[in-house]
Amino acid sequence: MNDQKTETKDPVCGMTVDEANALHTERDGKDFYFCSAQCQQKFRDAPAGTYPSGKSSCCCG
């Protein structure tokens, strides 16, 4: 059994998340992982080809 964790950063707030337990969205053929539904929704609401960033109105803000 592989218990290795793969960590990445939430593209909206920058929080480190474990890919195995994080919310997930695919865009432009790339996987993105989120610390919360709020960050995931903010990312989904951004126009295609753009990537929101910053902590304003985010879960961590």
PDB file of N, CA, C and O in Angstrom:
ATOM      1  N   MET A   1       0.849  -1.179   0.000  1.00  0.00           N
ATOM      2  CA  MET A   1       0.000   0.000   0.000  1.00  0.00           C
ATOM      3  C   MET A   1       0.897   1.245   0.000  1.00  0.00           C
ATOM      4  O   MET A   1       1.918   1.277   0.686  1.00  0.00           O
ATOM      5  N   ASN A   2       0.515   2.258  -0.763  1.00  0.00           N
ATOM      6  CA  ASN A   2       1.297   3.483  -0.883  1.00  0.00           C
ATOM      7  C   ASN A   2       0.657   4.578  -0.048  1.00  0.00           C
ATOM      8  O   ASN A   2      -0.418   5.075  -0.386  1.00  0.00           O
ATOM      9  N   ASP A   3       1.318   4.959   1.049  1.00  0.00           N
ATOM     10  CA  ASP A   3       0.794   5.990   1.927  1.00  0.00           C
ATOM     11  C   ASP A   3       1.450   7.336   1.685  1.00  0.00           C
ATOM     12  O   ASP A   3       1.290   8.262   2.480  1.00  0.00           O
ATOM     13  N   GLN A   4       2.190   7.448   0.584  1.00  0.00           N
ATOM     14  CA  GLN A   4       2.899   8.689   0.291  1.00  0.00           C
ATOM     15  C   GLN A   4       1.912   9.799  -0.059  1.00  0.00           C
ATOM     16  O   GLN A   4       0.995   9.603  -0.857  1.00  0.00           O
ATOM     17  N   LYS A   5       2.115  10.968   0.553  1.00  0.00           N
ATOM     18  CA  LYS A   5       1.254  12.119   0.286  1.00  0.00           C
ATOM     19  C   LYS A   5       1.884  12.965  -0.812  1.00  0.00           C
ATOM     20  O   LYS A   5       3.103  13.130  -0.868  1.00  0.00           O
ATOM     21  N   THR A   6       1.043  13.491  -1.671  1.00  0.00           N
ATOM     22  CA  THR A   6       1.498  14.426  -2.688  1.00  0.00           C
ATOM     23  C   THR A   6       0.864  15.760  -2.362  1.00  0.00           C
ATOM     24  O   THR A   6      -0.356  15.913  -2.404  1.00  0.00           O
ATOM     25  N   GLU A   7       1.711  16.727  -2.035  1.00  0.00           N
ATOM     26  CA  GLU A   7       1.208  18.048  -1.680  1.00  0.00           C
ATOM     27  C   GLU A   7       1.392  19.007  -2.839  1.00  0.00           C
ATOM     28  O   GLU A   7       2.347  18.912  -3.610  1.00  0.00           O
ATOM     29  N   THR A   8       0.454  19.931  -2.940  1.00  0.00           N
ATOM     30  CA  THR A   8       0.499  20.976  -3.949  1.00  0.00           C
ATOM     31  C   THR A   8      -0.128  22.221  -3.341  1.00  0.00           C
ATOM     32  O   THR A   8      -0.667  22.174  -2.235  1.00  0.00           O
ATOM     33  N   LYS A   9      -0.058  23.323  -4.056  1.00  0.00           N
ATOM     34  CA  LYS A   9      -0.636  24.572  -3.548  1.00  0.00           C
ATOM     35  C   LYS A   9      -1.965  24.863  -4.229  1.00  0.00           C
ATOM     36  O   LYS A   9      -2.125  24.681  -5.436  1.00  0.00           O
ATOM     37  N   ASP A  10      -2.913  25.321  -3.417  1.00  0.00           N
ATOM     38  CA  ASP A  10      -4.184  25.816  -3.921  1.00  0.00           C
ATOM     39  C   ASP A  10      -3.862  27.035  -4.795  1.00  0.00           C
ATOM     40  O   ASP A  10      -3.203  27.961  -4.323  1.00  0.00           O
ATOM     41  N   PRO A  11      -4.311  27.056  -6.059  1.00  0.00           N
ATOM     42  CA  PRO A  11      -3.957  28.169  -6.953  1.00  0.00           C
ATOM     43  C   PRO A  11      -4.631  29.492  -6.599  1.00  0.00           C
ATOM     44  O   PRO A  11      -4.236  30.541  -7.107  1.00  0.00           O
ATOM     45  N   VAL A  12      -5.636  29.454  -5.739  1.00  0.00           N
ATOM     46  CA  VAL A  12      -6.345  30.678  -5.370  1.00  0.00           C
ATOM     47  C   VAL A  12      -5.715  31.325  -4.148  1.00  0.00           C
ATOM     48  O   VAL A  12      -5.400  32.515  -4.174  1.00  0.00           O
ATOM     49  N   CYS A  13      -5.524  30.556  -3.072  1.00  0.00           N
ATOM     50  CA  CYS A  13      -5.044  31.149  -1.821  1.00  0.00           C
ATOM     51  C   CYS A  13      -3.605  30.792  -1.478  1.00  0.00           C
ATOM     52  O   CYS A  13      -3.000  31.417  -0.607  1.00  0.00           O
ATOM     53  N   GLY A  14      -3.052  29.790  -2.160  1.00  0.00           N
ATOM     54  CA  GLY A  14      -1.675  29.411  -1.912  1.00  0.00           C
ATOM     55  C   GLY A  14      -1.475  28.424  -0.778  1.00  0.00           C
ATOM     56  O   GLY A  14      -0.340  28.068  -0.459  1.00  0.00           O
ATOM     57  N   MET A  15      -2.561  27.979  -0.165  1.00  0.00           N
ATOM     58  CA  MET A  15      -2.463  27.021   0.940  1.00  0.00           C
ATOM     59  C   MET A  15      -1.977  25.668   0.413  1.00  0.00           C
ATOM     60  O   MET A  15      -2.360  25.252  -0.680  1.00  0.00           O
ATOM     61  N   THR A  16      -1.139  24.988   1.186  1.00  0.00           N
ATOM     62  CA  THR A  16      -0.666  23.660   0.809  1.00  0.00           C
ATOM     63  C   THR A  16      -1.768  22.647   1.103  1.00  0.00           C
ATOM     64  O   THR A  16      -2.343  22.635   2.192  1.00  0.00           O
ATOM     65  N   VAL A  17      -2.056  21.796   0.111  1.00  0.00           N
ATOM     66  CA  VAL A  17      -3.103  20.783   0.250  1.00  0.00           C
ATOM     67  C   VAL A  17      -2.564  19.423  -0.175  1.00  0.00           C
ATOM     68  O   VAL A  17      -1.638  19.332  -0.981  1.00  0.00           O
ATOM     69  N   ASP A  18      -3.154  18.376   0.374  1.00  0.00           N
ATOM     70  CA  ASP A  18      -2.833  17.000   0.008  1.00  0.00           C
ATOM     71  C   ASP A  18      -3.753  16.613  -1.152  1.00  0.00           C
ATOM     72  O   ASP A  18      -4.975  16.623  -1.004  1.00  0.00           O
ATOM     73  N   GLU A  19      -3.175  16.276  -2.294  1.00  0.00           N
ATOM     74  CA  GLU A  19      -3.968  15.962  -3.481  1.00  0.00           C
ATOM     75  C   GLU A  19      -4.969  14.828  -3.243  1.00  0.00           C
ATOM     76  O   GLU A  19      -6.043  14.816  -3.844  1.00  0.00           O
ATOM     77  N   ALA A  20      -4.627  13.890  -2.383  1.00  0.00           N
ATOM     78  CA  ALA A  20      -5.502  12.739  -2.133  1.00  0.00           C
ATOM     79  C   ALA A  20      -6.798  13.140  -1.439  1.00  0.00           C
ATOM     80  O   ALA A  20      -7.809  12.449  -1.573  1.00  0.00           O
ATOM     81  N   ASN A  21      -6.782  14.256  -0.693  1.00  0.00           N
ATOM     82  CA  ASN A  21      -7.958  14.661   0.082  1.00  0.00           C
ATOM     83  C   ASN A  21      -8.561  15.983  -0.368  1.00  0.00           C
ATOM     84  O   ASN A  21      -9.609  16.385   0.137  1.00  0.00           O
ATOM     85  N   ALA A  22      -7.928  16.656  -1.296  1.00  0.00           N
ATOM     86  CA  ALA A  22      -8.374  17.990  -1.701  1.00  0.00           C
ATOM     87  C   ALA A  22      -9.456  17.927  -2.774  1.00  0.00           C
ATOM     88  O   ALA A  22      -9.583  16.938  -3.497  1.00  0.00           O
ATOM     89  N   LEU A  23     -10.224  18.995  -2.859  1.00  0.00           N
ATOM     90  CA  LEU A  23     -11.175  19.150  -3.959  1.00  0.00           C
ATOM     91  C   LEU A  23     -10.377  19.338  -5.237  1.00  0.00           C
ATOM     92  O   LEU A  23      -9.262  19.857  -5.204  1.00  0.00           O
ATOM     93  N   HIS A  24     -10.941  18.918  -6.365  1.00  0.00           N
ATOM     94  CA  HIS A  24     -10.179  18.841  -7.606  1.00  0.00           C
ATOM     95  C   HIS A  24     -10.982  19.412  -8.778  1.00  0.00           C
ATOM     96  O   HIS A  24     -12.191  19.208  -8.876  1.00  0.00           O
ATOM     97  N   THR A  25     -10.298  20.118  -9.646  1.00  0.00           N
ATOM     98  CA  THR A  25     -10.886  20.609 -10.892  1.00  0.00           C
ATOM     99  C   THR A  25      -9.839  20.467 -11.990  1.00  0.00           C
ATOM    100  O   THR A  25      -8.652  20.683 -11.750  1.00  0.00           O
ATOM    101  N   GLU A  26     -10.272  20.108 -13.183  1.00  0.00           N
ATOM    102  CA  GLU A  26      -9.369  20.047 -14.327  1.00  0.00           C
ATOM    103  C   GLU A  26      -9.682  21.221 -15.252  1.00  0.00           C
ATOM    104  O   GLU A  26     -10.842  21.520 -15.533  1.00  0.00           O
ATOM    105  N   ARG A  27      -8.622  21.878 -15.716  1.00  0.00           N
ATOM    106  CA  ARG A  27      -8.800  22.983 -16.656  1.00  0.00           C
ATOM    107  C   ARG A  27      -7.609  22.975 -17.611  1.00  0.00           C
ATOM    108  O   ARG A  27      -6.460  22.824 -17.197  1.00  0.00           O
ATOM    109  N   ASP A  28      -7.910  23.141 -18.883  1.00  0.00           N
ATOM    110  CA  ASP A  28      -6.865  23.194 -19.910  1.00  0.00           C
ATOM    111  C   ASP A  28      -5.948  21.972 -19.841  1.00  0.00           C
ATOM    112  O   ASP A  28      -4.748  22.078 -20.096  1.00  0.00           O
ATOM    113  N   GLY A  29      -6.516  20.807 -19.495  1.00  0.00           N
ATOM    114  CA  GLY A  29      -5.741  19.578 -19.429  1.00  0.00           C
ATOM    115  C   GLY A  29      -4.841  19.458 -18.214  1.00  0.00           C
ATOM    116  O   GLY A  29      -3.996  18.564 -18.159  1.00  0.00           O
ATOM    117  N   LYS A  30      -5.006  20.336 -17.245  1.00  0.00           N
ATOM    118  CA  LYS A  30      -4.171  20.330 -16.042  1.00  0.00           C
ATOM    119  C   LYS A  30      -5.064  20.174 -14.814  1.00  0.00           C
ATOM    120  O   LYS A  30      -6.184  20.685 -14.786  1.00  0.00           O
ATOM    121  N   ASP A  31      -4.564  19.465 -13.799  1.00  0.00           N
ATOM    122  CA  ASP A  31      -5.298  19.254 -12.559  1.00  0.00           C
ATOM    123  C   ASP A  31      -4.966  20.351 -11.555  1.00  0.00           C
ATOM    124  O   ASP A  31      -3.810  20.749 -11.411  1.00  0.00           O
ATOM    125  N   PHE A  32      -6.002  20.834 -10.858  1.00  0.00           N
ATOM    126  CA  PHE A  32      -5.847  21.843  -9.814  1.00  0.00           C
ATOM    127  C   PHE A  32      -6.547  21.337  -8.561  1.00  0.00           C
ATOM    128  O   PHE A  32      -7.601  20.707  -8.640  1.00  0.00           O
ATOM    129  N   TYR A  33      -5.954  21.617  -7.405  1.00  0.00           N
ATOM    130  CA  TYR A  33      -6.469  21.129  -6.128  1.00  0.00           C
ATOM    131  C   TYR A  33      -6.712  22.300  -5.193  1.00  0.00           C
ATOM    132  O   TYR A  33      -5.986  23.294  -5.224  1.00  0.00           O
ATOM    133  N   PHE A  34      -7.760  22.174  -4.341  1.00  0.00           N
ATOM    134  CA  PHE A  34      -8.232  23.302  -3.541  1.00  0.00           C
ATOM    135  C   PHE A  34      -8.426  22.919  -2.080  1.00  0.00           C
ATOM    136  O   PHE A  34      -8.756  21.780  -1.751  1.00  0.00           O
ATOM    137  N   CYS A  35      -8.211  23.911  -1.209  1.00  0.00           N
ATOM    138  CA  CYS A  35      -8.371  23.698   0.224  1.00  0.00           C
ATOM    139  C   CYS A  35      -9.845  23.736   0.639  1.00  0.00           C
ATOM    140  O   CYS A  35     -10.209  23.190   1.681  1.00  0.00           O
ATOM    141  N   SER A  36     -10.693  24.380  -0.173  1.00  0.00           N
ATOM    142  CA  SER A  36     -12.098  24.540   0.200  1.00  0.00           C
ATOM    143  C   SER A  36     -12.968  24.697  -1.039  1.00  0.00           C
ATOM    144  O   SER A  36     -12.479  24.961  -2.138  1.00  0.00           O
ATOM    145  N   ALA A  37     -14.260  24.528  -0.834  1.00  0.00           N
ATOM    146  CA  ALA A  37     -15.212  24.719  -1.921  1.00  0.00           C
ATOM    147  C   ALA A  37     -15.233  26.174  -2.388  1.00  0.00           C
ATOM    148  O   ALA A  37     -15.490  26.443  -3.561  1.00  0.00           O
ATOM    149  N   GLN A  38     -14.963  27.116  -1.477  1.00  0.00           N
ATOM    150  CA  GLN A  38     -14.939  28.537  -1.841  1.00  0.00           C
ATOM    151  C   GLN A  38     -13.805  28.824  -2.827  1.00  0.00           C
ATOM    152  O   GLN A  38     -14.009  29.516  -3.825  1.00  0.00           O
ATOM    153  N   CYS A  39     -12.629  28.303  -2.553  1.00  0.00           N
ATOM    154  CA  CYS A  39     -11.499  28.509  -3.464  1.00  0.00           C
ATOM    155  C   CYS A  39     -11.757  27.811  -4.802  1.00  0.00           C
ATOM    156  O   CYS A  39     -11.450  28.361  -5.860  1.00  0.00           O
ATOM    157  N   GLN A  40     -12.311  26.620  -4.754  1.00  0.00           N
ATOM    158  CA  GLN A  40     -12.614  25.897  -5.986  1.00  0.00           C
ATOM    159  C   GLN A  40     -13.619  26.687  -6.828  1.00  0.00           C
ATOM    160  O   GLN A  40     -13.449  26.799  -8.042  1.00  0.00           O
ATOM    161  N   GLN A  41     -14.654  27.229  -6.205  1.00  0.00           N
ATOM    162  CA  GLN A  41     -15.663  27.983  -6.938  1.00  0.00           C
ATOM    163  C   GLN A  41     -15.083  29.272  -7.511  1.00  0.00           C
ATOM    164  O   GLN A  41     -15.399  29.638  -8.642  1.00  0.00           O
ATOM    165  N   LYS A  42     -14.250  29.955  -6.757  1.00  0.00           N
ATOM    166  CA  LYS A  42     -13.613  31.175  -7.251  1.00  0.00           C
ATOM    167  C   LYS A  42     -12.791  30.858  -8.502  1.00  0.00           C
ATOM    168  O   LYS A  42     -12.808  31.617  -9.470  1.00  0.00           O
ATOM    169  N   PHE A  43     -12.081  29.746  -8.476  1.00  0.00           N
ATOM    170  CA  PHE A  43     -11.297  29.308  -9.629  1.00  0.00           C
ATOM    171  C   PHE A  43     -12.214  29.009 -10.816  1.00  0.00           C
ATOM    172  O   PHE A  43     -11.944  29.443 -11.936  1.00  0.00           O
ATOM    173  N   ARG A  44     -13.294  28.272 -10.572  1.00  0.00           N
ATOM    174  CA  ARG A  44     -14.231  27.918 -11.651  1.00  0.00           C
ATOM    175  C   ARG A  44     -14.914  29.148 -12.247  1.00  0.00           C
ATOM    176  O   ARG A  44     -15.230  29.162 -13.437  1.00  0.00           O
ATOM    177  N   ASP A  45     -15.145  30.176 -11.435  1.00  0.00           N
ATOM    178  CA  ASP A  45     -15.809  31.387 -11.903  1.00  0.00           C
ATOM    179  C   ASP A  45     -14.904  32.281 -12.744  1.00  0.00           C
ATOM    180  O   ASP A  45     -15.391  33.152 -13.464  1.00  0.00           O
ATOM    181  N   ALA A  46     -13.595  32.073 -12.658  1.00  0.00           N
ATOM    182  CA  ALA A  46     -12.647  32.887 -13.429  1.00  0.00           C
ATOM    183  C   ALA A  46     -12.761  32.529 -14.911  1.00  0.00           C
ATOM    184  O   ALA A  46     -12.965  31.363 -15.251  1.00  0.00           O
ATOM    185  N   PRO A  47     -12.633  33.510 -15.785  1.00  0.00           N
ATOM    186  CA  PRO A  47     -12.705  33.230 -17.225  1.00  0.00           C
ATOM    187  C   PRO A  47     -11.639  32.218 -17.660  1.00  0.00           C
ATOM    188  O   PRO A  47     -10.553  32.167 -17.081  1.00  0.00           O
ATOM    189  N   ALA A  48     -11.951  31.425 -18.670  1.00  0.00           N
ATOM    190  CA  ALA A  48     -11.004  30.443 -19.190  1.00  0.00           C
ATOM    191  C   ALA A  48      -9.694  31.124 -19.550  1.00  0.00           C
ATOM    192  O   ALA A  48      -9.682  32.221 -20.107  1.00  0.00           O
ATOM    193  N   GLY A  49      -8.609  30.470 -19.230  1.00  0.00           N
ATOM    194  CA  GLY A  49      -7.287  31.007 -19.523  1.00  0.00           C
ATOM    195  C   GLY A  49      -6.742  31.922 -18.453  1.00  0.00           C
ATOM    196  O   GLY A  49      -5.600  32.370 -18.549  1.00  0.00           O
ATOM    197  N   THR A  50      -7.542  32.213 -17.423  1.00  0.00           N
ATOM    198  CA  THR A  50      -7.070  33.036 -16.310  1.00  0.00           C
ATOM    199  C   THR A  50      -7.082  32.197 -15.046  1.00  0.00           C
ATOM    200  O   THR A  50      -7.814  31.213 -14.946  1.00  0.00           O
ATOM    201  N   TYR A  51      -6.275  32.590 -14.095  1.00  0.00           N
ATOM    202  CA  TYR A  51      -6.165  31.882 -12.836  1.00  0.00           C
ATOM    203  C   TYR A  51      -6.211  32.893 -11.710  1.00  0.00           C
ATOM    204  O   TYR A  51      -5.259  33.654 -11.532  1.00  0.00           O
ATOM    205  N   PRO A  52      -7.297  32.924 -10.941  1.00  0.00           N
ATOM    206  CA  PRO A  52      -7.395  33.907  -9.849  1.00  0.00           C
ATOM    207  C   PRO A  52      -6.345  33.617  -8.787  1.00  0.00           C
ATOM    208  O   PRO A  52      -5.941  32.473  -8.580  1.00  0.00           O
ATOM    209  N   SER A  53      -5.922  34.666  -8.129  1.00  0.00           N
ATOM    210  CA  SER A  53      -5.002  34.479  -7.022  1.00  0.00           C
ATOM    211  C   SER A  53      -5.243  35.575  -6.006  1.00  0.00           C
ATOM    212  O   SER A  53      -5.905  36.569  -6.303  1.00  0.00           O
ATOM    213  N   GLY A  54      -4.719  35.401  -4.829  1.00  0.00           N
ATOM    214  CA  GLY A  54      -4.944  36.364  -3.765  1.00  0.00           C
ATOM    215  C   GLY A  54      -5.917  35.832  -2.760  1.00  0.00           C
ATOM    216  O   GLY A  54      -6.633  34.865  -3.017  1.00  0.00           O
ATOM    217  N   LYS A  55      -5.943  36.468  -1.613  1.00  0.00           N
ATOM    218  CA  LYS A  55      -6.764  35.965  -0.523  1.00  0.00           C
ATOM    219  C   LYS A  55      -8.061  36.727  -0.336  1.00  0.00           C
ATOM    220  O   LYS A  55      -8.837  36.387   0.557  1.00  0.00           O
ATOM    221  N   SER A  56      -8.326  37.742  -1.140  1.00  0.00           N
ATOM    222  CA  SER A  56      -9.569  38.491  -0.952  1.00  0.00           C
ATOM    223  C   SER A  56     -10.771  37.613  -1.234  1.00  0.00           C
ATOM    224  O   SER A  56     -10.814  36.913  -2.246  1.00  0.00           O
ATOM    225  N   SER A  57     -11.733  37.650  -0.356  1.00  0.00           N
ATOM    226  CA  SER A  57     -12.982  36.874  -0.414  1.00  0.00           C
ATOM    227  C   SER A  57     -12.736  35.380  -0.533  1.00  0.00           C
ATOM    228  O   SER A  57     -13.555  34.657  -1.099  1.00  0.00           O
ATOM    229  N   CYS A  58     -11.637  34.924  -0.013  1.00  0.00           N
ATOM    230  CA  CYS A  58     -11.325  33.489  -0.033  1.00  0.00           C
ATOM    231  C   CYS A  58     -11.537  32.929   1.371  1.00  0.00           C
ATOM    232  O   CYS A  58     -11.709  33.679   2.332  1.00  0.00           O
ATOM    233  N   CYS A  59     -11.522  31.636   1.474  1.00  0.00           N
ATOM    234  CA  CYS A  59     -11.709  30.968   2.754  1.00  0.00           C
ATOM    235  C   CYS A  59     -10.653  31.349   3.781  1.00  0.00           C
ATOM    236  O   CYS A  59     -10.900  31.306   4.986  1.00  0.00           O
ATOM    237  N   CYS A  60      -9.498  31.713   3.304  1.00  0.00           N
ATOM    238  CA  CYS A  60      -8.365  31.978   4.199  1.00  0.00           C
ATOM    239  C   CYS A  60      -8.247  33.458   4.549  1.00  0.00           C
ATOM    240  O   CYS A  60      -7.446  33.833   5.405  1.00  0.00           O
ATOM    241  N   GLY A  61      -9.031  34.288   3.899  1.00  0.00           N
ATOM    242  CA  GLY A  61      -8.894  35.707   3.946  1.00  0.00           C
ATOM    243  C   GLY A  61      -9.104  36.380   5.218  1.00  0.00           C
ATOM    244  O   GLY A  61      -8.994  37.603   5.295  1.00  0.00           O
TER     245      GLY A  61
END
